[in-house]
Amino acid sequence: MAFIDWMVDPGMQRLLVEATLTAPSIDGLDFKPDVAQYMAYPEAKMDEVQLFSPDWVFINPLRSKLIEAYNQVFGA
């Protein structure tokens, strides 16, 4: 639990985002303009730059069937 708490700490999230230019795992953070310009964050910016975001509410109930079909096609 301590590791998870550390990873989702706003300070740690800022360090990770600035090093990797990926969206943070938590919301409500602000970033310097030179960093923010390269990020698909906040979520509204994902739509703005037309990034695909899976509908996990739809996918998750089908996940085991999808994995089974994937394994049949690509499995040895």
C-alpha positions as CSV (number, residue, x, y, z in Angstrom):
1,M,0.0,0.0,0.0
2,A,2.9,2.4,0.8
3,F,4.3,1.9,-2.8
4,I,0.9,2.6,-4.4
5,D,0.4,5.7,-2.2
6,W,3.9,6.9,-3.2
7,M,3.2,6.3,-6.9
8,V,-0.1,8.2,-6.9
9,D,1.3,11.1,-4.8
10,P,0.8,14.3,-6.8
11,G,4.5,15.1,-6.5
12,M,5.6,11.7,-7.9
13,Q,3.0,11.9,-10.7
14,R,4.5,15.3,-11.7
15,L,8.0,13.8,-11.8
16,L,6.8,10.8,-13.9
17,V,4.8,13.0,-16.3
18,E,7.6,15.4,-16.9
19,A,10.1,12.6,-17.5
20,T,7.8,10.6,-19.9
21,L,5.3,13.1,-21.2
22,T,2.4,10.7,-20.4
23,A,-0.9,11.4,-18.8
24,P,-0.9,11.1,-15.0
25,S,-2.8,8.4,-13.2
26,I,-4.6,10.9,-11.1
27,D,-6.6,14.0,-12.2
28,G,-6.5,17.6,-11.0
29,L,-2.8,18.3,-11.7
30,D,-1.5,21.3,-13.5
31,F,1.7,21.3,-15.6
32,K,4.1,23.8,-17.1
33,P,3.1,24.9,-20.6
34,D,6.2,23.4,-22.1
35,V,5.3,20.0,-20.7
36,A,1.5,20.2,-21.1
37,Q,1.7,20.9,-24.8
38,Y,2.9,17.4,-25.5
39,M,0.4,15.6,-23.2
40,A,-3.0,14.2,-23.9
41,Y,-4.3,15.5,-20.6
42,P,-6.8,16.4,-19.3
43,E,-9.2,13.8,-20.8
44,A,-10.9,16.5,-23.0
45,K,-7.6,17.0,-24.8
46,M,-7.7,13.3,-25.9
47,D,-10.8,14.0,-27.9
48,E,-9.4,17.2,-29.2
49,V,-6.3,15.4,-30.7
50,Q,-8.5,12.5,-31.7
51,L,-6.8,9.8,-29.6
52,F,-8.5,6.4,-29.4
53,S,-9.8,5.5,-26.0
54,P,-11.3,2.0,-25.6
55,D,-14.8,1.7,-24.0
56,W,-13.7,-0.4,-21.1
57,V,-17.3,-0.6,-19.7
58,F,-18.2,-2.5,-22.9
59,I,-14.9,-4.5,-23.3
60,N,-14.4,-5.7,-19.7
61,P,-17.5,-8.1,-19.6
62,L,-16.2,-9.6,-22.9
63,R,-12.6,-9.7,-21.9
64,S,-12.2,-13.4,-21.2
65,K,-13.9,-14.3,-24.5
66,L,-11.7,-11.9,-26.4
67,I,-8.6,-13.3,-24.8
68,E,-9.6,-16.8,-25.6
69,A,-10.3,-15.9,-29.3
70,Y,-6.9,-14.1,-29.4
71,N,-5.1,-17.1,-28.0
72,Q,-6.8,-19.4,-30.5
73,V,-5.7,-17.2,-33.4
74,F,-2.2,-16.3,-32.2
75,G,-1.4,-19.2,-29.8
76,A,1.0,-22.0,-30.7
